[in-house]
Amino acid sequence: MERIDMAFINAQWRELNDQAMVFVEAAVGSDHNPLILDTVVPLNRVGKPFRFESFSVTDEECEEVVSTTWKQGCEGTVMNMVCKKLRRCKEGLKDWSHRKFGNLRIRIVTTKEKLLEVQKQLDYGFNTDIVTLERTLIN
């Protein structure tokens, strides 16, 4: 096994892009590590907006959260009421998701870091336990 996932630059390009960084992501679904080139790394990253995760619907509490928040009364035009109910659902699901699953972004980052370490260990030779751990982390 060889590492072929690399980024190359020259001195002139580096002078023009002095803040650029290459991030190596974990190989998931491939034997290549994706490389992310960020030419302007922000000092303060802005949090991502709430995204509903499809696996949430498999949890029994999810339907209850949506039903409870949707049934709460509100006033205004029909469209205004729909917007308010959607906003309440979002906030309810956001709070529930954080309580139920914790900070998924941190868990994903931690798992990817573990996966990178395991994949580095595999560079030194095949080991069935390490391969099993890699599969577990990918899943």
N, CA, C and O atoms as CSV, one atom per row, in Angstrom:
chain,resi,resn,atom,element,x,y,z
A,1,MET,N,N,0.850,-1.184,0.000
A,1,MET,CA,C,0.000,0.000,0.000
A,1,MET,C,C,0.889,1.238,0.000
A,1,MET,O,O,1.897,1.283,0.706
A,2,GLU,N,N,0.527,2.220,-0.772
A,2,GLU,CA,C,1.300,3.457,-0.847
A,2,GLU,C,C,0.373,4.648,-0.684
A,2,GLU,O,O,-0.815,4.589,-1.001
A,3,ARG,N,N,0.942,5.712,-0.189
A,3,ARG,CA,C,0.188,6.972,-0.086
A,3,ARG,C,C,0.356,7.719,-1.398
A,3,ARG,O,O,1.452,8.169,-1.733
A,4,ILE,N,N,-0.741,7.848,-2.141
A,4,ILE,CA,C,-0.670,8.603,-3.390
A,4,ILE,C,C,-1.531,9.864,-3.336
A,4,ILE,O,O,-1.588,10.627,-4.301
A,5,ASP,N,N,-2.191,10.073,-2.215
A,5,ASP,CA,C,-3.048,11.239,-2.066
A,5,ASP,C,C,-2.205,12.400,-1.543
A,5,ASP,O,O,-1.982,12.520,-0.339
A,6,MET,N,N,-1.744,13.244,-2.448
A,6,MET,CA,C,-0.866,14.353,-2.077
A,6,MET,C,C,-1.248,15.604,-2.855
A,6,MET,O,O,-1.909,15.542,-3.891
A,7,ALA,N,N,-0.817,16.726,-2.330
A,7,ALA,CA,C,-1.005,18.010,-3.006
A,7,ALA,C,C,0.377,18.602,-3.263
A,7,ALA,O,O,1.256,18.526,-2.404
A,8,PHE,N,N,0.571,19.188,-4.436
A,8,PHE,CA,C,1.845,19.802,-4.793
A,8,PHE,C,C,1.626,21.263,-5.170
A,8,PHE,O,O,0.637,21.607,-5.817
A,9,ILE,N,N,2.558,22.115,-4.757
A,9,ILE,CA,C,2.519,23.528,-5.116
A,9,ILE,C,C,3.946,23.985,-5.384
A,9,ILE,O,O,4.908,23.287,-5.064
A,10,ASN,N,N,4.067,25.169,-5.976
A,10,ASN,CA,C,5.411,25.741,-6.121
A,10,ASN,C,C,5.504,26.994,-5.243
A,10,ASN,O,O,4.504,27.452,-4.690
A,11,ALA,N,N,6.699,27.531,-5.128
A,11,ALA,CA,C,6.946,28.677,-4.241
A,11,ALA,C,C,6.124,29.896,-4.647
A,11,ALA,O,O,5.613,30.614,-3.788
A,12,GLN,N,N,5.996,30.131,-5.943
A,12,GLN,CA,C,5.239,31.290,-6.417
A,12,GLN,C,C,3.768,31.185,-5.995
A,12,GLN,O,O,3.184,32.161,-5.522
A,13,TRP,N,N,3.176,30.004,-6.167
A,13,TRP,CA,C,1.785,29.815,-5.771
A,13,TRP,C,C,1.639,30.005,-4.266
A,13,TRP,O,O,0.670,30.604,-3.800
A,14,ARG,N,N,2.606,29.491,-3.510
A,14,ARG,CA,C,2.546,29.599,-2.048
A,14,ARG,C,C,2.608,31.052,-1.590
A,14,ARG,O,O,1.945,31.433,-0.625
A,15,GLU,N,N,3.400,31.857,-2.279
A,15,GLU,CA,C,3.476,33.279,-1.940
A,15,GLU,C,C,2.150,33.976,-2.200
A,15,GLU,O,O,1.756,34.865,-1.445
A,16,LEU,N,N,1.467,33.582,-3.256
A,16,LEU,CA,C,0.170,34.177,-3.582
A,16,LEU,C,C,-0.945,33.697,-2.649
A,16,LEU,O,O,-1.938,34.398,-2.454
A,17,ASN,N,N,-0.781,32.517,-2.081
A,17,ASN,CA,C,-1.818,31.906,-1.239
A,17,ASN,C,C,-1.221,31.492,0.099
A,17,ASN,O,O,-1.190,30.310,0.440
A,18,ASP,N,N,-0.750,32.475,0.847
A,18,ASP,CA,C,-0.008,32.177,2.072
A,18,ASP,C,C,-0.863,31.579,3.190
A,18,ASP,O,O,-0.315,31.000,4.128
A,19,GLN,N,N,-2.195,31.704,3.114
A,19,GLN,CA,C,-3.053,31.125,4.143
A,19,GLN,C,C,-3.601,29.754,3.750
A,19,GLN,O,O,-4.320,29.129,4.530
A,20,ALA,N,N,-3.271,29.291,2.571
A,20,ALA,CA,C,-3.835,28.038,2.070
A,20,ALA,C,C,-3.403,26.854,2.924
A,20,ALA,O,O,-2.272,26.785,3.406
A,21,MET,N,N,-4.335,25.932,3.093
A,21,MET,CA,C,-4.059,24.707,3.836
A,21,MET,C,C,-4.711,23.537,3.115
A,21,MET,O,O,-5.767,23.681,2.498
A,22,VAL,N,N,-4.070,22.378,3.201
A,22,VAL,CA,C,-4.638,21.154,2.656
A,22,VAL,C,C,-5.035,20.277,3.830
A,22,VAL,O,O,-4.228,20.008,4.719
A,23,PHE,N,N,-6.276,19.838,3.825
A,23,PHE,CA,C,-6.783,18.969,4.875
A,23,PHE,C,C,-6.989,17.574,4.296
A,23,PHE,O,O,-7.586,17.423,3.230
A,24,VAL,N,N,-6.501,16.566,4.989
A,24,VAL,CA,C,-6.664,15.183,4.563
A,24,VAL,C,C,-7.853,14.605,5.306
A,24,VAL,O,O,-7.859,14.547,6.535
A,25,GLU,N,N,-8.854,14.180,4.558
A,25,GLU,CA,C,-10.042,13.580,5.148
A,25,GLU,C,C,-9.878,12.061,5.193
A,25,GLU,O,O,-9.005,11.504,4.527
A,26,ALA,N,N,-10.711,11.410,5.971
A,26,ALA,CA,C,-10.681,9.952,6.069
A,26,ALA,C,C,-11.222,9.332,4.789
A,26,ALA,O,O,-12.140,9.865,4.167
A,27,ALA,N,N,-10.648,8.211,4.407
A,27,ALA,CA,C,-11.111,7.491,3.224
A,27,ALA,C,C,-12.352,6.695,3.592
A,27,ALA,O,O,-12.277,5.737,4.361
A,28,VAL,N,N,-13.486,7.089,3.046
A,28,VAL,CA,C,-14.745,6.393,3.294
A,28,VAL,C,C,-15.317,5.996,1.942
A,28,VAL,O,O,-15.615,6.858,1.116
A,29,GLY,N,N,-15.470,4.705,1.711
A,29,GLY,CA,C,-16.018,4.231,0.447
A,29,GLY,C,C,-15.005,4.209,-0.677
A,29,GLY,O,O,-15.374,4.008,-1.834
A,30,SER,N,N,-13.743,4.410,-0.364
A,30,SER,CA,C,-12.685,4.422,-1.372
A,30,SER,C,C,-11.367,4.137,-0.671
A,30,SER,O,O,-11.277,4.215,0.554
A,31,ASP,N,N,-10.341,3.805,-1.458
A,31,ASP,CA,C,-9.028,3.618,-0.850
A,31,ASP,C,C,-8.184,4.883,-0.989
A,31,ASP,O,O,-6.979,4.858,-0.738
A,32,HIS,N,N,-8.809,5.978,-1.383
A,32,HIS,CA,C,-8.121,7.268,-1.492
A,32,HIS,C,C,-8.657,8.229,-0.438
A,32,HIS,O,O,-9.854,8.251,-0.150
A,33,ASN,N,N,-7.762,9.014,0.127
A,33,ASN,CA,C,-8.163,10.030,1.087
A,33,ASN,C,C,-8.496,11.311,0.339
A,33,ASN,O,O,-7.651,11.826,-0.394
A,34,PRO,N,N,-9.708,11.840,0.504
A,34,PRO,CA,C,-10.033,13.109,-0.141
A,34,PRO,C,C,-9.170,14.230,0.438
A,34,PRO,O,O,-8.925,14.276,1.644
A,35,LEU,N,N,-8.720,15.116,-0.418
A,35,LEU,CA,C,-7.940,16.273,0.007
A,35,LEU,C,C,-8.795,17.515,-0.193
A,35,LEU,O,O,-9.425,17.691,-1.236
A,36,ILE,N,N,-8.807,18.361,0.807
A,36,ILE,CA,C,-9.561,19.604,0.713
A,36,ILE,C,C,-8.563,20.750,0.745
A,36,ILE,O,O,-7.825,20.918,1.716
A,37,LEU,N,N,-8.549,21.531,-0.317
A,37,LEU,CA,C,-7.678,22.705,-0.403
A,37,LEU,C,C,-8.505,23.925,-0.052
A,37,LEU,O,O,-9.469,24.259,-0.740
A,38,ASP,N,N,-8.120,24.581,1.020
A,38,ASP,CA,C,-8.805,25.798,1.463
A,38,ASP,C,C,-7.810,26.938,1.316
A,38,ASP,O,O,-6.811,26.989,2.034
A,39,THR,N,N,-8.077,27.855,0.385
A,39,THR,CA,C,-7.124,28.938,0.125
A,39,THR,C,C,-7.253,30.089,1.104
A,39,THR,O,O,-6.339,30.904,1.231
A,40,VAL,N,N,-8.384,30.163,1.800
A,40,VAL,CA,C,-8.558,31.201,2.810
A,40,VAL,C,C,-9.199,30.534,4.016
A,40,VAL,O,O,-10.421,30.396,4.081
A,41,VAL,N,N,-8.390,30.129,4.951
A,41,VAL,CA,C,-8.905,29.469,6.152
A,41,VAL,C,C,-9.443,30.546,7.089
A,41,VAL,O,O,-8.671,31.372,7.576
A,42,PRO,N,N,-10.756,30.555,7.353
A,42,PRO,CA,C,-11.305,31.586,8.232
A,42,PRO,C,C,-10.832,31.385,9.666
A,42,PRO,O,O,-10.690,30.254,10.131
A,43,LEU,N,N,-10.590,32.489,10.356
A,43,LEU,CA,C,-10.159,32.406,11.741
A,43,LEU,C,C,-11.299,31.928,12.640
A,43,LEU,O,O,-11.091,31.110,13.536
A,44,ASN,N,N,-12.478,32.434,12.398
A,44,ASN,CA,C,-13.651,32.029,13.178
A,44,ASN,C,C,-14.655,31.384,12.237
A,44,ASN,O,O,-15.289,32.062,11.428
A,45,ARG,N,N,-14.791,30.096,12.346
A,45,ARG,CA,C,-15.747,29.408,11.486
A,45,ARG,C,C,-17.162,29.614,12.017
A,45,ARG,O,O,-17.397,29.556,13.224
A,46,VAL,N,N,-18.080,29.851,11.122
A,46,VAL,CA,C,-19.469,30.053,11.492
A,46,VAL,C,C,-20.132,28.681,11.567
A,46,VAL,O,O,-19.917,27.832,10.702
A,47,GLY,N,N,-20.939,28.469,12.608
A,47,GLY,CA,C,-21.626,27.187,12.769
A,47,GLY,C,C,-22.570,26.922,11.611
A,47,GLY,O,O,-23.148,27.839,11.028
A,48,LYS,N,N,-22.708,25.653,11.295
A,48,LYS,CA,C,-23.610,25.273,10.202
A,48,LYS,C,C,-25.049,25.323,10.692
A,48,LYS,O,O,-25.314,25.073,11.867
A,49,PRO,N,N,-25.978,25.644,9.800
A,49,PRO,CA,C,-27.378,25.673,10.198
A,49,PRO,C,C,-27.875,24.258,10.496
A,49,PRO,O,O,-27.272,23.274,10.068
A,50,PHE,N,N,-28.976,24.170,11.230
A,50,PHE,CA,C,-29.558,22.876,11.564
A,50,PHE,C,C,-30.000,22.163,10.300
A,50,PHE,O,O,-30.661,22.745,9.440
A,51,ARG,N,N,-29.630,20.903,10.200
A,51,ARG,CA,C,-30.068,20.052,9.089
A,51,ARG,C,C,-30.737,18.825,9.691
A,51,ARG,O,O,-30.186,18.176,10.580
A,52,PHE,N,N,-31.911,18.521,9.207
A,52,PHE,CA,C,-32.614,17.341,9.694
A,52,PHE,C,C,-31.917,16.106,9.150
A,52,PHE,O,O,-31.731,15.971,7.941
A,53,GLU,N,N,-31.536,15.213,10.041
A,53,GLU,CA,C,-30.861,13.985,9.644
A,53,GLU,C,C,-31.908,12.896,9.419
A,53,GLU,O,O,-32.789,12.695,10.255
A,54,SER,N,N,-31.810,12.201,8.297
A,54,SER,CA,C,-32.829,11.204,7.947
A,54,SER,C,C,-32.909,10.072,8.967
A,54,SER,O,O,-33.977,9.483,9.136
A,55,PHE,N,N,-31.802,9.747,9.656
A,55,PHE,CA,C,-31.851,8.665,10.640
A,55,PHE,C,C,-32.725,9.032,11.837
A,55,PHE,O,O,-33.121,8.151,12.600
A,56,SER,N,N,-33.034,10.321,12.012
A,56,SER,CA,C,-33.856,10.748,13.147
A,56,SER,C,C,-35.246,10.129,13.111
A,56,SER,O,O,-35.821,9.853,14.164
A,57,VAL,N,N,-35.792,9.907,11.932
A,57,VAL,CA,C,-37.154,9.376,11.835
A,57,VAL,C,C,-37.239,7.950,12.342
A,57,VAL,O,O,-38.337,7.464,12.612
A,58,THR,N,N,-36.113,7.264,12.478
A,58,THR,CA,C,-36.138,5.903,13.004
A,58,THR,C,C,-36.330,5.892,14.517
A,58,THR,O,O,-36.617,4.842,15.092
A,59,ASP,N,N,-36.178,7.020,15.157
A,59,ASP,CA,C,-36.356,7.122,16.600
A,59,ASP,C,C,-37.810,7.474,16.896
A,59,ASP,O,O,-38.382,8.371,16.277
A,60,GLU,N,N,-38.398,6.755,17.853
A,60,GLU,CA,C,-39.816,6.950,18.192
A,60,GLU,C,C,-40.113,8.360,18.697
A,60,GLU,O,O,-41.211,8.871,18.477
A,61,GLU,N,N,-39.166,8.989,19.362
A,61,GLU,CA,C,-39.386,10.309,19.950
A,61,GLU,C,C,-39.510,11.399,18.886
A,61,GLU,O,O,-40.112,12.442,19.141
A,62,CYS,N,N,-38.954,11.174,17.711
A,62,CYS,CA,C,-38.953,12.197,16.654
A,62,CYS,C,C,-40.376,12.587,16.276
A,62,CYS,O,O,-40.692,13.774,16.198
A,63,GLU,N,N,-41.232,11.608,16.041
A,63,GLU,CA,C,-42.617,11.893,15.656
A,63,GLU,C,C,-43.334,12.666,16.760
A,63,GLU,O,O,-44.132,13.563,16.490
A,64,GLU,N,N,-43.038,12.305,18.004
A,64,GLU,CA,C,-43.654,12.987,19.141
A,64,GLU,C,C,-43.241,14.459,19.193
A,64,GLU,O,O,-44.070,15.329,19.458
A,65,VAL,N,N,-41.973,14.733,18.944
A,65,VAL,CA,C,-41.475,16.117,18.950
A,65,VAL,C,C,-42.183,16.926,17.863
A,65,VAL,O,O,-42.655,18.035,18.113
A,66,VAL,N,N,-42.251,16.364,16.658
A,66,VAL,CA,C,-42.899,17.072,15.544
A,66,VAL,C,C,-44.383,17.290,15.848
A,66,VAL,O,O,-44.903,18.389,15.659
A,67,SER,N,N,-45.054,16.252,16.312
A,67,SER,CA,C,-46.488,16.347,16.598
A,67,SER,C,C,-46.774,17.375,17.686
A,67,SER,O,O,-47.688,18.188,17.547
A,68,THR,N,N,-46.002,17.343,18.763
A,68,THR,CA,C,-46.212,18.269,19.883
A,68,THR,C,C,-45.992,19.713,19.456
A,68,THR,O,O,-46.805,20.584,19.767
A,69,THR,N,N,-44.907,19.971,18.752
A,69,THR,CA,C,-44.616,21.356,18.347
A,69,THR,C,C,-45.605,21.838,17.293
A,69,THR,O,O,-45.960,23.017,17.286
A,70,TRP,N,N,-46.059,20.961,16.404
A,70,TRP,CA,C,-46.982,21.365,15.342
A,70,TRP,C,C,-48.363,21.702,15.899
A,70,TRP,O,O,-49.051,22.571,15.364
A,71,LYS,N,N,-48.770,21.020,16.969
A,71,LYS,CA,C,-50.108,21.233,17.545
A,71,LYS,C,C,-50.221,22.535,18.338
A,71,LYS,O,O,-51.329,22.980,18.635
A,72,GLN,N,N,-49.093,23.145,18.682
A,72,GLN,CA,C,-49.147,24.396,19.450
A,72,GLN,C,C,-49.833,25.474,18.609
A,72,GLN,O,O,-49.533,25.639,17.426
A,73,GLY,N,N,-50.742,26.191,19.228
A,73,GLY,CA,C,-51.503,27.204,18.520
A,73,GLY,C,C,-50.681,28.441,18.180
A,73,GLY,O,O,-49.695,28.759,18.844
A,74,CYS,N,N,-51.114,29.126,17.130
A,74,CYS,CA,C,-50.514,30.403,16.757
A,74,CYS,C,C,-51.524,31.182,15.923
A,74,CYS,O,O,-52.506,30.628,15.428
A,75,GLU,N,N,-51.263,32.463,15.781
A,75,GLU,CA,C,-52.196,33.332,15.064
A,75,GLU,C,C,-51.538,33.918,13.830
A,75,GLU,O,O,-50.314,33.907,13.692
A,76,GLY,N,N,-52.370,34.431,12.934
A,76,GLY,CA,C,-51.877,35.067,11.727
A,76,GLY,C,C,-52.507,34.461,10.493
A,76,GLY,O,O,-53.440,33.662,10.578
A,77,THR,N,N,-51.986,34.853,9.345
A,77,THR,CA,C,-52.481,34.280,8.098
A,77,THR,C,C,-52.065,32.816,8.038
A,77,THR,O,O,-51.202,32.379,8.801
A,78,VAL,N,N,-52.670,32.067,7.143
A,78,VAL,CA,C,-52.360,30.635,7.022
A,78,VAL,C,C,-50.864,30.436,6.752
A,78,VAL,O,O,-50.227,29.581,7.366
A,79,MET,N,N,-50.315,31.224,5.841
A,79,MET,CA,C,-48.898,31.085,5.517
A,79,MET,C,C,-48.022,31.459,6.708
A,79,MET,O,O,-47.000,30.818,6.954
A,80,ASN,N,N,-48.414,32.486,7.440
A,80,ASN,CA,C,-47.676,32.914,8.618
A,80,ASN,C,C,-47.694,31.810,9.681
A,80,ASN,O,O,-46.682,31.550,10.332
A,81,MET,N,N,-48.847,31.167,9.847
A,81,MET,CA,C,-48.965,30.087,10.827
A,81,MET,C,C,-48.079,28.891,10.422
A,81,MET,O,O,-47.433,28.278,11.272
A,82,VAL,N,N,-48.057,28.576,9.155
A,82,VAL,CA,C,-47.210,27.469,8.673
A,82,VAL,C,C,-45.742,27.779,8.951
A,82,VAL,O,O,-44.995,26.917,9.413
A,83,CYS,N,N,-45.340,29.003,8.670
A,83,CYS,CA,C,-43.943,29.400,8.919
A,83,CYS,C,C,-43.596,29.300,10.405
A,83,CYS,O,O,-42.527,28.807,10.764
A,84,LYS,N,N,-44.501,29.768,11.265
A,84,LYS,CA,C,-44.268,29.695,12.708
A,84,LYS,C,C,-44.171,28.246,13.174
A,84,LYS,O,O,-43.306,27.906,13.981
A,85,LYS,N,N,-45.062,27.391,12.662
A,85,LYS,CA,C,-45.045,25.980,13.050
A,85,LYS,C,C,-43.763,25.296,12.568
A,85,LYS,O,O,-43.177,24.488,13.289
A,86,LEU,N,N,-43.339,25.617,11.369
A,86,LEU,CA,C,-42.085,25.038,10.860
A,86,LEU,C,C,-40.897,25.480,11.715
A,86,LEU,O,O,-40.011,24.681,12.020
A,87,ARG,N,N,-40.887,26.755,12.099
A,87,ARG,CA,C,-39.804,27.280,12.936
A,87,ARG,C,C,-39.794,26.574,14.294
A,87,ARG,O,O,-38.734,26.218,14.809
A,88,ARG,N,N,-40.994,26.375,14.870
A,88,ARG,CA,C,-41.087,25.669,16.155
A,88,ARG,C,C,-40.620,24.215,16.017
A,88,ARG,O,O,-39.919,23.695,16.885
A,89,CYS,N,N,-41.014,23.573,14.926
A,89,CYS,CA,C,-40.565,22.189,14.686
A,89,CYS,C,C,-39.046,22.140,14.601
A,89,CYS,O,O,-38.410,21.268,15.192
A,90,LYS,N,N,-38.477,23.073,13.871
A,90,LYS,CA,C,-37.019,23.111,13.730
A,90,LYS,C,C,-36.355,23.245,15.093
A,90,LYS,O,O,-35.431,22.499,15.416
A,91,GLU,N,N,-36.826,24.193,15.886
A,91,GLU,CA,C,-36.233,24.413,17.211
A,91,GLU,C,C,-36.435,23.200,18.113
A,91,GLU,O,O,-35.526,22.806,18.844
A,92,GLY,N,N,-37.632,22.609,18.061
A,92,GLY,CA,C,-37.898,21.413,18.863
A,92,GLY,C,C,-37.011,20.251,18.465
A,92,GLY,O,O,-36.462,19.557,19.322
A,93,LEU,N,N,-36.867,20.034,17.144
A,93,LEU,CA,C,-36.011,18.951,16.658
A,93,LEU,C,C,-34.537,19.217,16.967
A,93,LEU,O,O,-33.778,18.296,17.267
A,94,LYS,N,N,-34.152,20.468,16.891
A,94,LYS,CA,C,-32.766,20.841,17.199
A,94,LYS,C,C,-32.445,20.524,18.662
A,94,LYS,O,O,-31.422,19.905,18.954
A,95,ASP,N,N,-33.318,20.948,19.576
A,95,ASP,CA,C,-33.114,20.681,21.002
A,95,ASP,C,C,-33.135,19.181,21.283
A,95,ASP,O,O,-32.276,18.667,21.998
A,96,TRP,N,N,-34.108,18.489,20.724
A,96,TRP,CA,C,-34.232,17.046,20.934
A,96,TRP,C,C,-33.010,16.310,20.395
A,96,TRP,O,O,-32.467,15.427,21.060
A,97,SER,N,N,-32.584,16.671,19.200
A,97,SER,CA,C,-31.430,16.013,18.580
A,97,SER,C,C,-30.174,16.204,19.421
A,97,SER,O,O,-29.385,15.275,19.596
A,98,HIS,N,N,-29.996,17.409,19.937
A,98,HIS,CA,C,-28.810,17.671,20.760
A,98,HIS,C,C,-28.863,16.870,22.062
A,98,HIS,O,O,-27.847,16.338,22.509
A,99,ARG,N,N,-30.051,16.786,22.670
A,99,ARG,CA,C,-30.192,15.990,23.900
A,99,ARG,C,C,-30.005,14.496,23.616
A,99,ARG,O,O,-29.345,13.787,24.374
A,100,LYS,N,N,-30.595,14.034,22.514
A,100,LYS,CA,C,-30.610,12.599,22.202
A,100,LYS,C,C,-29.276,12.095,21.663
A,100,LYS,O,O,-28.797,11.040,22.079
A,101,PHE,N,N,-28.676,12.843,20.742
A,101,PHE,CA,C,-27.487,12.357,20.042
A,101,PHE,C,C,-26.226,13.134,20.374
A,101,PHE,O,O,-25.132,12.727,19.982
A,102,GLY,N,N,-26.357,14.247,21.090
A,102,GLY,CA,C,-25.185,15.067,21.381
A,102,GLY,C,C,-24.778,15.868,20.161
A,102,GLY,O,O,-25.546,16.008,19.209
A,103,ASN,N,N,-23.569,16.389,20.198
A,103,ASN,CA,C,-23.063,17.181,19.075
A,103,ASN,C,C,-22.534,16.234,18.007
A,103,ASN,O,O,-21.434,15.695,18.126
A,104,LEU,N,N,-23.329,16.040,16.965
A,104,LEU,CA,C,-22.958,15.087,15.913
A,104,LEU,C,C,-21.710,15.523,15.164
A,104,LEU,O,O,-20.914,14.682,14.747
A,105,ARG,N,N,-21.529,16.827,14.989
A,105,ARG,CA,C,-20.332,17.288,14.268
A,105,ARG,C,C,-19.060,16.891,15.007
A,105,ARG,O,O,-18.088,16.455,14.391
A,106,ILE,N,N,-19.071,17.044,16.330
A,106,ILE,CA,C,-17.892,16.654,17.108
A,106,ILE,C,C,-17.688,15.147,17.033
A,106,ILE,O,O,-16.556,14.679,16.904
A,107,ARG,N,N,-18.774,14.384,17.114
A,107,ARG,CA,C,-18.662,12.925,17.022
A,107,ARG,C,C,-18.134,12.500,15.656
A,107,ARG,O,O,-17.330,11.573,15.560
A,108,ILE,N,N,-18.585,13.176,14.600
A,108,ILE,CA,C,-18.117,12.844,13.250
A,108,ILE,C,C,-16.641,13.171,13.107
A,108,ILE,O,O,-15.877,12.365,12.575
A,109,VAL,N,N,-16.228,14.345,13.577
A,109,VAL,CA,C,-14.820,14.742,13.494
A,109,VAL,C,C,-13.951,13.767,14.283
A,109,VAL,O,O,-12.902,13.343,13.799
A,110,THR,N,N,-14.374,13.412,15.484
A,110,THR,CA,C,-13.613,12.471,16.313
A,110,THR,C,C,-13.499,11.118,15.635
A,110,THR,O,O,-12.428,10.512,15.635
A,111,THR,N,N,-14.592,10.641,15.060
A,111,THR,CA,C,-14.575,9.352,14.367
A,111,THR,C,C,-13.667,9.404,13.142
A,111,THR,O,O,-12.936,8.451,12.872
A,112,LYS,N,N,-13.709,10.518,12.395
A,112,LYS,CA,C,-12.826,10.646,11.230
A,112,LYS,C,C,-11.364,10.660,11.644
A,112,LYS,O,O,-10.520,10.082,10.959
A,113,GLU,N,N,-11.054,11.321,12.766
A,113,GLU,CA,C,-9.670,11.336,13.250
A,113,GLU,C,C,-9.214,9.931,13.627
A,113,GLU,O,O,-8.092,9.533,13.316
A,114,LYS,N,N,-10.086,9.182,14.298
A,114,LYS,CA,C,-9.758,7.793,14.643
A,114,LYS,C,C,-9.555,6.969,13.374
A,114,LYS,O,O,-8.643,6.145,13.295
A,115,LEU,N,N,-10.419,7.202,12.379
A,115,LEU,CA,C,-10.321,6.470,11.120
A,115,LEU,C,C,-8.998,6.761,10.415
A,115,LEU,O,O,-8.369,5.850,9.877
A,116,LEU,N,N,-8.575,8.023,10.416
A,116,LEU,CA,C,-7.285,8.368,9.819
A,116,LEU,C,C,-6.141,7.641,10.517
A,116,LEU,O,O,-5.228,7.146,9.857
A,117,GLU,N,N,-6.184,7.575,11.841
A,117,GLU,CA,C,-5.137,6.875,12.593
A,117,GLU,C,C,-5.119,5.389,12.257
A,117,GLU,O,O,-4.054,4.797,12.081
A,118,VAL,N,N,-6.300,4.793,12.169
A,118,VAL,CA,C,-6.392,3.368,11.834
A,118,VAL,C,C,-5.855,3.134,10.425
A,118,VAL,O,O,-5.137,2.162,10.190
A,119,GLN,N,N,-6.197,4.017,9.490
A,119,GLN,CA,C,-5.720,3.861,8.116
A,119,GLN,C,C,-4.214,4.049,8.027
A,119,GLN,O,O,-3.569,3.426,7.184
A,120,LYS,N,N,-3.636,4.895,8.879
A,120,LYS,CA,C,-2.174,5.028,8.927
A,120,LYS,C,C,-1.547,3.730,9.420
A,120,LYS,O,O,-0.501,3.313,8.922
A,121,GLN,N,N,-2.186,3.091,10.399
A,121,GLN,CA,C,-1.670,1.816,10.900
A,121,GLN,C,C,-1.697,0.756,9.810
A,121,GLN,O,O,-0.804,-0.089,9.741
A,122,LEU,N,N,-2.716,0.795,8.957
A,122,LEU,CA,C,-2.813,-0.179,7.868
A,122,LEU,C,C,-1.723,0.032,6.816
A,122,LEU,O,O,-1.384,-0.893,6.077
A,123,ASP,N,N,-1.176,1.248,6.748
A,123,ASP,CA,C,-0.075,1.504,5.813
A,123,ASP,C,C,1.156,0.661,6.155
A,123,ASP,O,O,1.980,0.373,5.287
A,124,TYR,N,N,1.271,0.272,7.422
A,124,TYR,CA,C,2.433,-0.495,7.864
A,124,TYR,C,C,2.255,-1.989,7.678
A,124,TYR,O,O,3.200,-2.752,7.880
A,125,GLY,N,N,1.079,-2.416,7.300
A,125,GLY,CA,C,0.837,-3.836,7.048
A,125,GLY,C,C,-0.580,-4.232,7.396
A,125,GLY,O,O,-1.269,-3.560,8.165
A,126,PHE,N,N,-0.999,-5.344,6.809
A,126,PHE,CA,C,-2.366,-5.846,6.994
A,126,PHE,C,C,-2.518,-6.454,8.380
A,126,PHE,O,O,-1.657,-7.201,8.845
A,127,ASN,N,N,-3.631,-6.123,9.035
A,127,ASN,CA,C,-3.949,-6.673,10.338
A,127,ASN,C,C,-5.465,-6.805,10.402
A,127,ASN,O,O,-6.178,-5.812,10.261
A,128,THR,N,N,-5.964,-8.022,10.612
A,128,THR,CA,C,-7.417,-8.242,10.553
A,128,THR,C,C,-8.164,-7.438,11.613
A,128,THR,O,O,-9.270,-6.960,11.359
A,129,ASP,N,N,-7.571,-7.283,12.799
A,129,ASP,CA,C,-8.235,-6.497,13.845
A,129,ASP,C,C,-8.355,-5.034,13.440
A,129,ASP,O,O,-9.381,-4.397,13.675
A,130,ILE,N,N,-7.297,-4.508,12.831
A,130,ILE,CA,C,-7.312,-3.108,12.396
A,130,ILE,C,C,-8.307,-2.923,11.252
A,130,ILE,O,O,-9.004,-1.909,11.204
A,131,VAL,N,N,-8.385,-3.880,10.335
A,131,VAL,CA,C,-9.340,-3.798,9.225
A,131,VAL,C,C,-10.767,-3.827,9.772
A,131,VAL,O,O,-11.632,-3.098,9.286
A,132,THR,N,N,-11.016,-4.663,10.779
A,132,THR,CA,C,-12.335,-4.730,11.405
A,132,THR,C,C,-12.684,-3.399,12.074
A,132,THR,O,O,-13.811,-2.915,11.963
A,133,LEU,N,N,-11.704,-2.815,12.769
A,133,LEU,CA,C,-11.919,-1.518,13.405
A,133,LEU,C,C,-12.199,-0.447,12.356
A,133,LEU,O,O,-13.055,0.415,12.557
A,134,GLU,N,N,-11.473,-0.500,11.229
A,134,GLU,CA,C,-11.705,0.463,10.143
A,134,GLU,C,C,-13.140,0.358,9.636
A,134,GLU,O,O,-13.803,1.381,9.465
A,135,ARG,N,N,-13.630,-0.850,9.392
A,135,ARG,CA,C,-15.001,-1.048,8.915
A,135,ARG,C,C,-16.025,-0.501,9.918
A,135,ARG,O,O,-17.013,0.131,9.544
A,136,THR,N,N,-15.757,-0.765,11.201
A,136,THR,CA,C,-16.655,-0.276,12.259
A,136,THR,C,C,-16.719,1.236,12.254
A,136,THR,O,O,-17.802,1.815,12.344
A,137,LEU,N,N,-15.557,1.888,12.147
A,137,LEU,CA,C,-15.529,3.350,12.130
A,137,LEU,C,C,-16.216,3.916,10.894
A,137,LEU,O,O,-16.921,4.921,10.980
A,138,ILE,N,N,-16.016,3.285,9.763
A,138,ILE,CA,C,-16.682,3.747,8.526
A,138,ILE,C,C,-18.191,3.644,8.666
A,138,ILE,O,O,-18.925,4.553,8.278
A,139,ASN,N,N,-18.649,2.530,9.225
A,139,ASN,CA,C,-20.111,2.361,9.414
A,139,ASN,C,C,-20.638,3.367,10.421
A,139,ASN,O,O,-21.834,3.383,10.710
